[in-house]
Amino acid sequence: MNKSWVGFHLKEASGALQKVIEKIESGRGIGKEEFEIAISHAYHHLNTAWNSRFITDDKARNHTDWDFTEWRQFPTDLNLR
């Protein structure tokens, strides 16, 4: 596993979720659009972390737009049912 790559994406997902949690817990609330953007952002990073977990450092540095589009898709190889 590419620990630095996966770690980066997990931290990004965590940060997005933490901001939502803080807004909800503070009573400030969060709008529908802002919530959707934040959750989409978190999923993007979670999916990328999973789908590209075995890439090399070179591939992480030199990925294409196509690679990134593929990596951010919802995983098909996780047993979530």
MODELLER restraints for C-alpha pairs under 7 A, 6 or more apart:
rsr = mdl.restraints
at = mdl.atoms
rsr.add(forms.Gaussian(group=physical.xy_distance, feature=features.Distance(at['CA:1:A'], at['CA:53:A']), mean=5.32, stdev=0.5))
rsr.add(forms.Gaussian(group=physical.xy_distance, feature=features.Distance(at['CA:1:A'], at['CA:54:A']), mean=4.70, stdev=0.5))
rsr.add(forms.Gaussian(group=physical.xy_distance, feature=features.Distance(at['CA:2:A'], at['CA:53:A']), mean=5.61, stdev=0.5))
rsr.add(forms.Gaussian(group=physical.xy_distance, feature=features.Distance(at['CA:2:A'], at['CA:54:A']), mean=5.56, stdev=0.5))
rsr.add(forms.Gaussian(group=physical.xy_distance, feature=features.Distance(at['CA:2:A'], at['CA:55:A']), mean=6.30, stdev=0.5))
rsr.add(forms.Gaussian(group=physical.xy_distance, feature=features.Distance(at['CA:2:A'], at['CA:56:A']), mean=6.64, stdev=0.5))
rsr.add(forms.Gaussian(group=physical.xy_distance, feature=features.Distance(at['CA:6:A'], at['CA:49:A']), mean=4.71, stdev=0.5))
rsr.add(forms.Gaussian(group=physical.xy_distance, feature=features.Distance(at['CA:6:A'], at['CA:53:A']), mean=5.90, stdev=0.5))
rsr.add(forms.Gaussian(group=physical.xy_distance, feature=features.Distance(at['CA:9:A'], at['CA:45:A']), mean=4.94, stdev=0.5))
rsr.add(forms.Gaussian(group=physical.xy_distance, feature=features.Distance(at['CA:9:A'], at['CA:46:A']), mean=6.55, stdev=0.5))
rsr.add(forms.Gaussian(group=physical.xy_distance, feature=features.Distance(at['CA:9:A'], at['CA:48:A']), mean=6.97, stdev=0.5))
rsr.add(forms.Gaussian(group=physical.xy_distance, feature=features.Distance(at['CA:9:A'], at['CA:49:A']), mean=5.50, stdev=0.5))
rsr.add(forms.Gaussian(group=physical.xy_distance, feature=features.Distance(at['CA:10:A'], at['CA:45:A']), mean=6.45, stdev=0.5))
rsr.add(forms.Gaussian(group=physical.xy_distance, feature=features.Distance(at['CA:10:A'], at['CA:46:A']), mean=6.15, stdev=0.5))
rsr.add(forms.Gaussian(group=physical.xy_distance, feature=features.Distance(at['CA:10:A'], at['CA:49:A']), mean=6.58, stdev=0.5))
rsr.add(forms.Gaussian(group=physical.xy_distance, feature=features.Distance(at['CA:12:A'], at['CA:45:A']), mean=6.49, stdev=0.5))
rsr.add(forms.Gaussian(group=physical.xy_distance, feature=features.Distance(at['CA:13:A'], at['CA:41:A']), mean=6.90, stdev=0.5))
rsr.add(forms.Gaussian(group=physical.xy_distance, feature=features.Distance(at['CA:13:A'], at['CA:42:A']), mean=4.15, stdev=0.5))
rsr.add(forms.Gaussian(group=physical.xy_distance, feature=features.Distance(at['CA:13:A'], at['CA:45:A']), mean=5.38, stdev=0.5))
rsr.add(forms.Gaussian(group=physical.xy_distance, feature=features.Distance(at['CA:13:A'], at['CA:46:A']), mean=6.18, stdev=0.5))
rsr.add(forms.Gaussian(group=physical.xy_distance, feature=features.Distance(at['CA:16:A'], at['CA:38:A']), mean=5.79, stdev=0.5))
rsr.add(forms.Gaussian(group=physical.xy_distance, feature=features.Distance(at['CA:16:A'], at['CA:41:A']), mean=6.79, stdev=0.5))
rsr.add(forms.Gaussian(group=physical.xy_distance, feature=features.Distance(at['CA:16:A'], at['CA:42:A']), mean=5.79, stdev=0.5))
rsr.add(forms.Gaussian(group=physical.xy_distance, feature=features.Distance(at['CA:17:A'], at['CA:38:A']), mean=6.96, stdev=0.5))
rsr.add(forms.Gaussian(group=physical.xy_distance, feature=features.Distance(at['CA:17:A'], at['CA:42:A']), mean=6.55, stdev=0.5))
rsr.add(forms.Gaussian(group=physical.xy_distance, feature=features.Distance(at['CA:23:A'], at['CA:29:A']), mean=5.43, stdev=0.5))
rsr.add(forms.Gaussian(group=physical.xy_distance, feature=features.Distance(at['CA:23:A'], at['CA:30:A']), mean=6.36, stdev=0.5))
rsr.add(forms.Gaussian(group=physical.xy_distance, feature=features.Distance(at['CA:24:A'], at['CA:30:A']), mean=6.65, stdev=0.5))
rsr.add(forms.Gaussian(group=physical.xy_distance, feature=features.Distance(at['CA:44:A'], at['CA:72:A']), mean=5.15, stdev=0.5))
rsr.add(forms.Gaussian(group=physical.xy_distance, feature=features.Distance(at['CA:47:A'], at['CA:71:A']), mean=6.52, stdev=0.5))
rsr.add(forms.Gaussian(group=physical.xy_distance, feature=features.Distance(at['CA:47:A'], at['CA:72:A']), mean=5.00, stdev=0.5))
rsr.add(forms.Gaussian(group=physical.xy_distance, feature=features.Distance(at['CA:47:A'], at['CA:73:A']), mean=6.12, stdev=0.5))
rsr.add(forms.Gaussian(group=physical.xy_distance, feature=features.Distance(at['CA:47:A'], at['CA:74:A']), mean=5.69, stdev=0.5))
rsr.add(forms.Gaussian(group=physical.xy_distance, feature=features.Distance(at['CA:47:A'], at['CA:75:A']), mean=6.32, stdev=0.5))
rsr.add(forms.Gaussian(group=physical.xy_distance, feature=features.Distance(at['CA:48:A'], at['CA:71:A']), mean=4.71, stdev=0.5))
rsr.add(forms.Gaussian(group=physical.xy_distance, feature=features.Distance(at['CA:48:A'], at['CA:72:A']), mean=4.60, stdev=0.5))
rsr.add(forms.Gaussian(group=physical.xy_distance, feature=features.Distance(at['CA:51:A'], at['CA:71:A']), mean=5.10, stdev=0.5))
rsr.add(forms.Gaussian(group=physical.xy_distance, feature=features.Distance(at['CA:51:A'], at['CA:75:A']), mean=6.54, stdev=0.5))
rsr.add(forms.Gaussian(group=physical.xy_distance, feature=features.Distance(at['CA:52:A'], at['CA:71:A']), mean=5.86, stdev=0.5))
